[in-house]
């Protein structure tokens, strides 16, 4: 990882929005998301090229990944962790709910991204 991102607040607003859209898209479809589709679904006006630039930055710091060069992007374990930690900071969760989510994430090293998110997303 080129940069150490410890908090979702360490990302600029554009990067946070794009990461959030990638995670939400992945959660709803289970598929990688491409820059063109992402640009269409963003709450701001960005070209697919601008989205690709941000995605490249997010990939470089290890928050998203591609299965191959021309594929859409998926959140990595680190990206999901950062996203979920961000939800925990702003969400109104009880201590028990927070501990339950933390436990599931920390015990997920050998699980797929989909398996990790299925339980906390519910």
C-alpha positions as a Markdown table, in Angstrom:
| # | Residue | x | y | z |
|---|---|---|---|---|
| 1 | Unk | 0.0 | 0.0 | 0.0 |
| 2 | Unk | 1.5 | 3.3 | -1.1 |
| 3 | Unk | -0.4 | 5.4 | 1.4 |
| 4 | Unk | -1.7 | 4.5 | 4.8 |
| 5 | Unk | -5.5 | 5.2 | 4.9 |
| 6 | Unk | -6.7 | 4.7 | 8.4 |
| 7 | Unk | -10.0 | 6.4 | 8.3 |
| 8 | Unk | -12.6 | 7.1 | 5.6 |
| 9 | Unk | -12.1 | 10.8 | 6.4 |
| 10 | Unk | -8.5 | 10.5 | 5.1 |
| 11 | Unk | -10.0 | 10.3 | 1.6 |
| 12 | Unk | -11.3 | 13.3 | -0.3 |
| 13 | Unk | -15.1 | 13.6 | -0.9 |
| 14 | Unk | -14.8 | 12.4 | -4.5 |
| 15 | Unk | -12.8 | 9.3 | -3.5 |
| 16 | Unk | -15.2 | 8.5 | -0.6 |
| 17 | Unk | -18.2 | 8.8 | -2.9 |
| 18 | Unk | -16.7 | 6.5 | -5.6 |
| 19 | Unk | -15.6 | 3.9 | -3.0 |
| 20 | Unk | -19.1 | 4.0 | -1.5 |
| 21 | Unk | -20.6 | 3.5 | -4.9 |
| 22 | Unk | -18.3 | 0.6 | -5.7 |
| 23 | Unk | -19.1 | -1.1 | -2.4 |
| 24 | Unk | -22.8 | -0.5 | -2.7 |
| 25 | Unk | -22.9 | -1.8 | -6.3 |
| 26 | Unk | -20.9 | -4.9 | -5.4 |
| 27 | Unk | -23.3 | -5.6 | -2.4 |
| 28 | Unk | -26.3 | -5.3 | -4.7 |
| 29 | Unk | -25.0 | -7.2 | -7.7 |
| 30 | Unk | -22.0 | -9.2 | -6.6 |
| 31 | Unk | -20.3 | -8.0 | -9.8 |
| 32 | Unk | -17.3 | -5.7 | -10.5 |
| 33 | Unk | -18.3 | -2.1 | -11.5 |
| 34 | Unk | -16.8 | -0.3 | -14.4 |
| 35 | Unk | -16.1 | 3.4 | -14.7 |
| 36 | Unk | -18.8 | 4.1 | -17.2 |
| 37 | Unk | -21.6 | 2.6 | -15.1 |
| 38 | Unk | -20.2 | 4.2 | -12.0 |
| 39 | Unk | -20.1 | 7.6 | -13.6 |
| 40 | Unk | -23.8 | 7.2 | -14.5 |
| 41 | Unk | -24.8 | 6.3 | -10.9 |
| 42 | Unk | -22.8 | 9.0 | -9.1 |
| 43 | Unk | -24.6 | 11.9 | -7.4 |
| 44 | Unk | -22.0 | 14.2 | -9.1 |
| 45 | Unk | -21.2 | 14.8 | -12.7 |
| 46 | Unk | -17.9 | 13.1 | -13.6 |
| 47 | Unk | -16.7 | 11.6 | -16.9 |
| 48 | Unk | -15.7 | 7.9 | -17.0 |
| 49 | Unk | -12.1 | 9.1 | -17.5 |
| 50 | Unk | -12.3 | 11.1 | -14.2 |
| 51 | Unk | -13.8 | 8.1 | -12.4 |
| 52 | Unk | -11.0 | 5.9 | -13.8 |
| 53 | Unk | -8.4 | 8.3 | -12.4 |
| 54 | Unk | -10.0 | 8.1 | -8.9 |
| 55 | Unk | -10.4 | 4.3 | -9.2 |
| 56 | Unk | -6.7 | 4.1 | -10.1 |
| 57 | Unk | -5.8 | 6.0 | -6.9 |
| 58 | Unk | -8.1 | 3.8 | -4.8 |
| 59 | Unk | -6.5 | 0.7 | -6.4 |
| 60 | Unk | -3.0 | 2.0 | -5.8 |
| 61 | Unk | -3.7 | 2.4 | -2.0 |
| 62 | Unk | -5.3 | -1.1 | -1.9 |
| 63 | Unk | -9.0 | -0.2 | -1.4 |
| 64 | Unk | -10.2 | -1.7 | -4.7 |
| 65 | Unk | -8.9 | -4.3 | -7.1 |
| 66 | Unk | -9.5 | -5.6 | -10.6 |
| 67 | Unk | -9.5 | -9.3 | -11.7 |
| 68 | Unk | -7.8 | -8.2 | -14.9 |
| 69 | Unk | -6.8 | -4.9 | -16.5 |
| 70 | Unk | -10.0 | -4.1 | -18.4 |
| 71 | Unk | -12.4 | -5.4 | -15.8 |
| 72 | Unk | -14.5 | -3.4 | -13.4 |
| 73 | Unk | -13.3 | -2.9 | -9.9 |
| 74 | Unk | -14.2 | -4.7 | -6.6 |
| 75 | Unk | -13.6 | -3.6 | -3.1 |
| 76 | Unk | -10.7 | -5.3 | -1.3 |
| 77 | Unk | -10.9 | -6.6 | 2.3 |
| 78 | Unk | -9.1 | -3.3 | 3.3 |
| 79 | Unk | -11.6 | -1.2 | 1.3 |
| 80 | Unk | -14.6 | -3.0 | 2.9 |
| 81 | Unk | -13.1 | -2.7 | 6.3 |
| 82 | Unk | -12.5 | 1.1 | 5.8 |
| 83 | Unk | -16.1 | 1.4 | 4.5 |
| 84 | Unk | -17.6 | -0.5 | 7.4 |
| 85 | Unk | -15.5 | 1.3 | 10.0 |
| 86 | Unk | -16.8 | 4.5 | 8.4 |
| 87 | Unk | -20.4 | 3.3 | 8.9 |
| 88 | Unk | -19.6 | 2.4 | 12.5 |
| 89 | Unk | -18.3 | 5.9 | 13.2 |
| 90 | Unk | -21.5 | 7.6 | 11.9 |
| 91 | Unk | -24.0 | 4.9 | 12.5 |
| 92 | Unk | -26.1 | 4.7 | 15.6 |
| 93 | Unk | -25.1 | 1.2 | 16.7 |
| 94 | Unk | -25.2 | -0.3 | 20.1 |
| 95 | Unk | -22.0 | -1.6 | 21.7 |
| 96 | Unk | -23.2 | -5.2 | 21.1 |
| 97 | Unk | -23.9 | -4.5 | 17.4 |
| 98 | Unk | -20.5 | -2.9 | 16.9 |
| 99 | Unk | -18.7 | -5.8 | 18.7 |
| 100 | Unk | -20.7 | -8.3 | 16.5 |
| 101 | Unk | -19.7 | -6.6 | 13.3 |
| 102 | Unk | -16.0 | -6.3 | 14.4 |
| 103 | Unk | -15.9 | -10.0 | 15.3 |
| 104 | Unk | -17.2 | -11.0 | 12.0 |
| 105 | Unk | -14.8 | -8.9 | 10.1 |
| 106 | Unk | -11.8 | -9.9 | 12.1 |
| 107 | Unk | -12.6 | -13.6 | 11.6 |
| 108 | Unk | -13.1 | -13.3 | 7.9 |
| 109 | Unk | -9.5 | -13.7 | 6.6 |
| 110 | Unk | -10.3 | -16.9 | 4.7 |
| 111 | Unk | -13.7 | -15.7 | 3.4 |
| 112 | Unk | -14.7 | -14.0 | 0.2 |
| 113 | Unk | -15.8 | -10.4 | 0.1 |
| 114 | Unk | -19.3 | -11.5 | -0.5 |
| 115 | Unk | -19.3 | -13.8 | 2.5 |
| 116 | Unk | -17.9 | -11.1 | 4.8 |
| 117 | Unk | -20.5 | -8.6 | 3.8 |
| 118 | Unk | -23.5 | -10.8 | 3.8 |
| 119 | Unk | -24.0 | -10.9 | 7.5 |
| 120 | Unk | -23.1 | -7.3 | 8.4 |
| 121 | Unk | -25.2 | -6.0 | 5.5 |
| 122 | Unk | -28.3 | -7.7 | 6.9 |
